[in-house]
Amino acid sequence: IILTVTEGSVKKYLDTSTRVAAEYEVSEYTRQRIELIGLEIKSLFESDKSRQMGLFEFM
């Protein structure tokens, strides 16, 4: 499966969300959700990089 969303387009909103949450003192639950989403995004994009193989690896 090939992702149609780039890593950068997702991370820019995560950084903004983190900054807004800190600035406006949102609830602890919301901060934790943002942190978990960040970990999930990191996991999603790192797993794709490690699984992608070159043509010569199949030979």
CNS distance restraints for C-alpha pairs under 8 A (distance, minus, plus):
assign (resid   5 and name CA) (resid   9 and name CA) 7.05 0.50 0.50
assign (resid   5 and name CA) (resid  10 and name CA) 7.54 0.50 0.50
assign (resid   6 and name CA) (resid  10 and name CA) 6.81 0.50 0.50
assign (resid   7 and name CA) (resid  11 and name CA) 6.20 0.50 0.50
assign (resid   7 and name CA) (resid  45 and name CA) 6.73 0.50 0.50
assign (resid   8 and name CA) (resid  12 and name CA) 6.14 0.50 0.50
assign (resid   9 and name CA) (resid  13 and name CA) 7.24 0.50 0.50
assign (resid  10 and name CA) (resid  14 and name CA) 6.64 0.50 0.50
assign (resid  10 and name CA) (resid  41 and name CA) 7.99 0.50 0.50
assign (resid  11 and name CA) (resid  15 and name CA) 6.20 0.50 0.50
assign (resid  11 and name CA) (resid  41 and name CA) 7.97 0.50 0.50
assign (resid  12 and name CA) (resid  16 and name CA) 6.36 0.50 0.50
assign (resid  13 and name CA) (resid  17 and name CA) 6.02 0.50 0.50
assign (resid  14 and name CA) (resid  18 and name CA) 6.13 0.50 0.50
assign (resid  14 and name CA) (resid  34 and name CA) 7.45 0.50 0.50
assign (resid  14 and name CA) (resid  38 and name CA) 6.76 0.50 0.50
assign (resid  15 and name CA) (resid  19 and name CA) 6.21 0.50 0.50
assign (resid  16 and name CA) (resid  20 and name CA) 6.12 0.50 0.50
assign (resid  17 and name CA) (resid  21 and name CA) 6.03 0.50 0.50
assign (resid  17 and name CA) (resid  34 and name CA) 7.28 0.50 0.50
assign (resid  18 and name CA) (resid  22 and name CA) 6.31 0.50 0.50
assign (resid  18 and name CA) (resid  31 and name CA) 7.58 0.50 0.50
assign (resid  18 and name CA) (resid  34 and name CA) 6.77 0.50 0.50
assign (resid  19 and name CA) (resid  23 and name CA) 6.12 0.50 0.50
assign (resid  20 and name CA) (resid  24 and name CA) 6.00 0.50 0.50
assign (resid  21 and name CA) (resid  25 and name CA) 5.75 0.50 0.50
assign (resid  21 and name CA) (resid  26 and name CA) 5.33 0.50 0.50
assign (resid  21 and name CA) (resid  30 and name CA) 7.79 0.50 0.50
assign (resid  21 and name CA) (resid  31 and name CA) 6.58 0.50 0.50
assign (resid  22 and name CA) (resid  26 and name CA) 7.07 0.50 0.50
assign (resid  26 and name CA) (resid  30 and name CA) 6.43 0.50 0.50
assign (resid  26 and name CA) (resid  31 and name CA) 6.90 0.50 0.50
assign (resid  27 and name CA) (resid  31 and name CA) 6.48 0.50 0.50
assign (resid  28 and name CA) (resid  32 and name CA) 6.15 0.50 0.50
assign (resid  29 and name CA) (resid  33 and name CA) 6.20 0.50 0.50
assign (resid  30 and name CA) (resid  34 and name CA) 6.23 0.50 0.50
assign (resid  31 and name CA) (resid  35 and name CA) 6.24 0.50 0.50
assign (resid  32 and name CA) (resid  36 and name CA) 6.12 0.50 0.50
assign (resid  33 and name CA) (resid  37 and name CA) 6.06 0.50 0.50
assign (resid  34 and name CA) (resid  38 and name CA) 6.20 0.50 0.50
assign (resid  35 and name CA) (resid  39 and name CA) 6.43 0.50 0.50
assign (resid  36 and name CA) (resid  40 and name CA) 6.20 0.50 0.50
assign (resid  37 and name CA) (resid  41 and name CA) 6.11 0.50 0.50
assign (resid  38 and name CA) (resid  42 and name CA) 6.16 0.50 0.50
assign (resid  39 and name CA) (resid  43 and name CA) 6.11 0.50 0.50
assign (resid  40 and name CA) (resid  44 and name CA) 6.06 0.50 0.50
assign (resid  41 and name CA) (resid  45 and name CA) 6.28 0.50 0.50
assign (resid  42 and name CA) (resid  46 and name CA) 6.02 0.50 0.50
assign (resid  43 and name CA) (resid  47 and name CA) 6.05 0.50 0.50
assign (resid  44 and name CA) (resid  48 and name CA) 6.72 0.50 0.50
assign (resid  45 and name CA) (resid  49 and name CA) 6.62 0.50 0.50
assign (resid  46 and name CA) (resid  50 and name CA) 6.42 0.50 0.50
assign (resid  47 and name CA) (resid  51 and name CA) 6.21 0.50 0.50
assign (resid  48 and name CA) (resid  52 and name CA) 6.20 0.50 0.50
assign (resid  53 and name CA) (resid  57 and name CA) 6.45 0.50 0.50
assign (resid  54 and name CA) (resid  58 and name CA) 7.46 0.50 0.50
assign (resid  55 and name CA) (resid  59 and name CA) 7.31 0.50 0.50
